[in-house]
Amino acid sequence: MRTRILSALFLLGTIGLHAQDSTAVATDTISPWTAKGNASFLFNQSTFDNWVAGGENNISGNIGVNYDVNYKKGDWEWDNKFIASYGLVKTKTSAFAKKTDDRLELNSLLGKKFKENWYYSFFLNFRTQFTKGYQYDKDANGVETRTEYTDFMSPGYLSFGPRIAWKKSDTFKFNFSPAASKLTFVDAGRTLPNEEYFGVEEGKSLRYELGANFSGTYKFVLLANVSVENILNLYSNYLEDPQNVDLDYQVNVILKVNKWLTTNIMFQTIYDDNAFRGFQIRQVFGVAINYGF
């Protein structure tokens, strides 16, 4: 009888230890990686027939992908965001379909927490476009013409450097880098005199800048099913005209209709005197079909 009891206790203890080991293994195998994304398609079409007030037939579409891959374990965090978007519009009187959007961007931020909400970090940002860009004009006969001006990696931008980051949450954070490197890549065959082609000297394909970089993100819920995202980037080049601060500010307003449909409002303004001596402004409004993955 005693032998049976001891055997039963031994068996129960073995099962218990096995269960604990299984729980530990299950806990240890939880991945520190998370990934999520969203794909959207925005379409617009307008037709006018004997419309006294005036109007021009047009059709446009925009497709975008926003994908995040993040790592978090202990005091270490590594956030990666991939953004791609492309859009075209074709009007009845234009001979060409023209771009409304063309963006390829990668943001990566590796950080180690040293105090509550504060991180030592290193950032990398890469930006370019997918296809050729044109400048449009009309010839002596009034026929629309276009001249190729930009292309993939012309320009292309690569910025990187050490940072101090403050992160309250994924929706409220900012970063400051006192020594950020910025590289501008272009096709040397497109460069112009007086550094008029994105600040790159004539005959060269690269411009190097060293300066201070500040970026911040603040996203909040304005009303039920209405979210607002603010993204700000500032850069000052120590090596040349540090008072001319590059600015890139974007506001995204998303009105969620249901799981699949949203109304998107986007406003973006850029100031970079190496690209254009003035503010570049872009606005997009439309209803989008969304798919999360």
N, C-alpha and C positions, 0 to 999 in steps of 0.2 A: 504493500500500500504506500509506504513512504517513498519507495523507488518510483512509483507511478506519479506521486505528487511532485517529487523533485524533477521528474522528466517533464511534467506538464509546465512547471514554473520555468524550466530551462527553455522549453519550446516557446512560451509566451514572451520570455525575455528576448529570445532571438527574433521573434516577429516584431516586437517593439523596437529593437535596435535597427532592424531592416527598414521599418517604417520611418524612423528618424533619419536614417541615411537617405532614403528616397526623398523625404521632404527637403533635406539639405541640398541634394542634387538638383531637385526641381527649382529651389531658390537660386542656386548658383548658376543655373542655366538661363535665367531671365536675361534677355539680351539688353545691353545698354544702348542699343541702336533703335531709333524710331524713324519712320518714314511716312510721309503723307503728301498728297498732291492734288491739284485741281486742273482740269482742262476746260476751257470755255470757247464757245463760238458765238460771235456777235454778227448779226446780219441785218442789213437795211436796204430797202428798195423803194424808190419813189418814181411815180409815173404821172405825167401831166399831158392832158389832151384838151386843146382849146381853153386853157386855163388863163383867164384874163389877167389875173394878178401876176402871172409870170411864174416860171419854174423850169427846171431842167431835169430830164429823165436821168436817173443815176442808180447804180447798184454798188453796194460795198459789203465787204465782209472782213472780219478780223478773228484770228484764232490765237489762243494763248495757252501756255502751260506754265504752271507755278508749282515747283516740287521742292520739298524740304527733306533733308537727311541729317539727323542730329544724333549726337553721341553724348551721354551723360553718365559718369561714374565717379563717385566720390566728389572731390573738389574740381574735377576736370569736366569741361564742356567743349564740344566741337559742333558748331552750327553751320550747316551748308544749305544754301538756297540757290536753286536754278530757275531762271526766268527766261522764257522765250515767247515772242509774240510777233505776228506778221499780219498786215492788213493791206487791202487794195480797194480803190474806188474807181469806177469807170462812169464817166458822164457821156451823154449823147454827143456833145459838141467837141469832145477831146479825142484826139487820135490815139492817146495812150492811156493805159491803166496806170494810175498813180498810187504810190504808197501812202497809207495813212499810219502805218506803224511798221517798225523793223528793228527788233531788239533781241540780242542774245547776251545774257548776263549771268555771271557766277559770283556769289558772295560766300566767303568762308571765314569763320572766326573761331580760333582756338583759344580757350581761356582757362586759367586756374584761379580758383577763388582764394583770396588772401584775407578777406574780411567780409562781413555780411553785405551781400549785393555788389561787392567790388571784386574785380578780376584783373590779373595780369593777362594780357592777351596779345595775339598776333593775327592780323587780318590780311586778306587777299581779296581783291576785286578785279574782275575781268569783264570788259564790255566791248562789243562790236555789233555789226549788223550782218544779215544773211546775204542780201543781194545788192546789186548796183543801185546807186542813187543818181538822180539826174537834176540838172538845172534846166528849166523850161523857158522858151522864148518864142517869138514869131519872126518869120523871115519877111522880106520886102513885100511878098504877096499875101501876108497875113496868115500863112500856114504855120501851124504850131510845130516847133522843133524842140529837140532836147539834146543836151550835152552831158555825157557821163562825167560824174564828179566824185563819187565815192563808191566803195565796194567792200566786200568782206575783208576785214583787217586793214582797211584804209578809209577811215582810221580804226585802230584798235587801241584800247586802253588797258593797262595793267598797273594796279596800285597795290602796295603792300608795305607792311611795317609793324613795329611794336605799338601796343596800345594799352591804355588804362580804360577798362570798361566798367560801367555801372548798369546792373540789370535787375530791375524790380521783378519783371516777368518777361515772357516772350513778346508781350505787346507793349512794353514800356522799358526802353533801354537806350543808352547812348554810349559813344566811344570817342576817345580823344587820343590822337597819335601826334607827338611832337616831332617825329622824324619819319615821315611817310614818303616813300619813293613812288614816283608816277612816271610810267613809260608810255609814250604815244608812238604807235607804229603806223606807217603809211607806205604806200607804193611810191618809191623814189621817182618814178616817171611822172607822177602827178604834182609834184611839189612846185611851188611858185616863188617868185622873188619876194624879198622882205618878209619871209616866213608867213606868207598869207595862207598857206595850206596847213591848217591846224597847228601852227606854231613851229613846224618842222622846217629846217633850213633847206634851201633849194639843192637838189641832188642827193639829199640824205633820206634815210628811211626811219630814223629814230630820234625822238626828243626825250631827254631825261630831266626830271624835275625832282627837287627835294624840298619838302615843306611840311606844314601842319595840316592835319586832317581831323575834321569833326563830323560825326554822323549820329543821327538819332532816329528812333522809331516810336511812335505813340499811336496805338490803336484802341478805340473805345466804342461802346455801343451808345449811339445817340438816342434811338428810340427802339421799340420792339421791332426786330428784324431789319434794323438799319445800323450798319457799322461804318465807322470812319477811320481810315488809316492815313497817318501823316508820316512822310519819309523825307528827311533833310540831310544833305551832304554839303560840306563846305571844305574848300581846299585853298591854301595860300602857299605860293611858291617862294621859298627863301631866296632862290638864285636869281630871280628876275621879277620885278614889280610885285613885291609881296602884298602891296595894298590892293591889288586887283584880285579879289577873292572869287574863286569859281563857286558857283551855287547851282545846286540841283534839288528842287523841291517838288514833291509830288503828293497829291491828295487823291485818295481813292474812296469813293462812297458806294457802298453796296446795299441795295434794297432787296432783301430776299423775299421772293414771291412764294416759292415752294422749294422742294428738294432739287428741282432741275432748273428752275428759272430765276434769274435775278435781273434787276435793273442796275446797270453800272454807270457811274459818273466818274470820270477821271480828268484831273487837271494837273499839268506839269509845266514848270518853267525852268529854264536853264540859262545861266549866264557864264560864258566861257569866252573871253575875248580872243583866245587863240583860234576858236572856231567861227565866231561871229561877234561883231562889236555891237551887242545889244542883247535884249532878252529874247530867247526862243520860247515860244508858247505852244502848247499842244492841249487840245480838249477832245474828249471822247464821251459820247453818250449813246446808250442803246440798251436793248434787252438781250441778255446772253443765255445760252443753254450751257449748263455746267455739269461736269461729271467729276466726282471725287474718287481718288484712288490712293 
